[in-house]
Amino acid sequence: MSRTALIGLTVVALALASTAHAQLRVPYSTALTLEIAKKCLAGAEAESKKNNWNMAIAVVDEGSHLVAFAKMDNTQLGSVRVALDKARSANSFRRPTKAFEDALVGGRQAILGLHGAAPFEGGLPLAHDGKIMGAVGVSGELAPQDGQVAKACVDALAK
C-alpha cells in the first residue's frame, strides 16, 4: 500500500474512532482482494504468534462477506463466530468495534439495540483511498489483545 493510501487509511481510522452513535458517511470500495486479505491475515497471525495468543481472525469485504479466515490451534471455538461478528460490525457501521464498547461502558445501553453491533474491541474497518473496503475481526484473548492483533492486520497493509 502506498504512503498516500496509508495517510488516507489513518485519516479514515481517526474519523471512525471518533463516535459510536453518529452515522458516518465514509463510502465503500471494492478494492479488497484475496491477496490484500491474506496480507492482513498474515500480519495478524504474526502478532498473535509473537505474543503466544490463540486467535480467530476474519477478514470481510465491503459487503461483509468472508474473504479470508484463520483459526489458530487451540483457539476457543466461540471465538470463530465472534471474530466474524466483529469484522461485520466494523464494516457495517464503518467504525472500530471499540467505539461500541466505549459507548456501552459510558452508559449508552441503547448500543445493545443495534442489530449486528459487536460491542467488543477487536474489529477494525479496512480502508483504501479514503473508502472502506472491508474489515477485520479478531477474537480469542482479552479485548485489548484482540484489538492489538486487529491493528497488526491494518499495519500489515501499510507495508
Residue pairs with C-beta under 8 A, 6 or more apart in sequence:
1 9
1 128
1 157
1 158
1 159
5 128
5 129
5 158
6 158
8 127
8 128
8 129
8 130
9 126
9 127
9 128
9 154
9 157
9 158
11 130
12 26
12 125
12 127
12 130
12 131
12 132
13 96
13 124
13 125
13 127
13 154
15 24
15 26
16 24
16 26
16 94
16 95
16 96
16 99
16 125
17 95
17 96
17 98
17 99
18 99
19 95
19 99
20 95
20 99
20 100
20 102
20 103
20 108
20 111
21 103
21 108
21 110
21 111
24 93
24 94
24 95
26 94
26 125
26 127
26 130
26 131
26 132
27 130
27 131
27 132
28 62
28 131
28 132
28 133
29 62
29 127
29 128
29 129
29 131
29 132
29 133
30 61
30 62
30 133
31 128
31 129
31 131
31 133
32 59
32 61
32 62
32 67
32 126
32 128
32 133
32 134
34 67
34 68
36 126
36 133
36 157
37 59
37 61
37 67
37 68
37 134
38 68
39 156
39 157
40 59
40 68
40 126
40 136
40 153
40 154
40 156
40 157
41 57
41 59
41 68
41 69
41 70
41 153
42 156
43 152
43 153
43 154
43 155
43 156
43 157
43 159
44 55
44 57
44 70
44 136
44 138
44 149
44 150
44 152
44 153
44 156
45 55
45 57
45 70
45 72
46 152
46 156
47 148
47 149
47 152
48 54
48 55
48 57
48 72
48 140
48 149
49 72
51 145
51 148
53 72
53 140
53 141
53 145
53 149
54 72
54 73
54 74
54 75
54 76
54 140
54 141
55 70
55 71
55 72
55 75
55 79
55 83
55 138
55 139
55 140
55 141
55 146
55 149
56 69
56 70
56 71
56 72
56 75
56 79
56 80
56 82
56 83
56 138
56 139
56 140
57 69
57 70
57 71
57 72
57 83
57 136
57 137
57 138
57 149
57 153
58 66
58 68
58 69
58 83
58 84
58 86
58 87
58 136
58 137
58 138
59 66
59 67
59 68
59 69
59 87
59 126
59 134
59 135
59 136
59 153
60 66
60 67
60 84
60 87
60 88
60 91
60 134
60 135
60 136
60 137
61 67
61 91
61 133
61 134
62 91
62 132
62 133
62 134
64 87
64 88
64 91
64 92
64 134
64 135
66 84
67 134
69 83
69 84
71 79
71 80
72 140
75 140
76 140
78 139
79 139
79 140
80 139
82 118
82 120
82 122
82 137
82 139
83 122
83 137
83 138
83 139
83 140
84 137
85 116
85 118
85 123
85 137
86 97
86 118
86 120
86 122
86 123
86 135
86 137
86 138
86 139
86 146
86 150
87 123
87 134
87 135
87 136
87 137
88 116
88 118
88 135
88 137
89 97
89 100
89 116
89 117
89 118
89 123
89 135
89 137
90 96
90 97
90 118
90 123
90 124
90 125
90 135
90 136
90 137
91 125
91 132
91 134
91 135
92 116
93 100
93 114
93 116
93 117
94 125
94 132
95 125
96 121
96 123
96 124
96 125
96 147
97 117
97 118
97 119
97 120
97 121
97 122
97 123
97 124
97 137
98 121
98 122
98 123
98 143
98 147
100 111
100 114
100 117
100 118
100 119
100 120
101 119
101 120
101 121
101 143
103 111
103 119
104 111
104 112
104 119
111 117
111 119
112 119
118 137
120 139
120 143
120 146
121 143
121 144
121 146
121 147
122 137
122 138
122 139
122 143
122 146
122 147
122 149
122 150
123 135
123 136
123 137
123 138
123 150
124 135
124 136
124 147
124 150
124 151
124 153
124 154
125 132
125 134
125 135
126 132
126 133
126 134
126 135
126 136
126 153
126 154
126 157
127 133
136 150
136 153
136 154
137 150
138 146
138 147
138 149
138 150
138 153
139 146
140 146
141 149
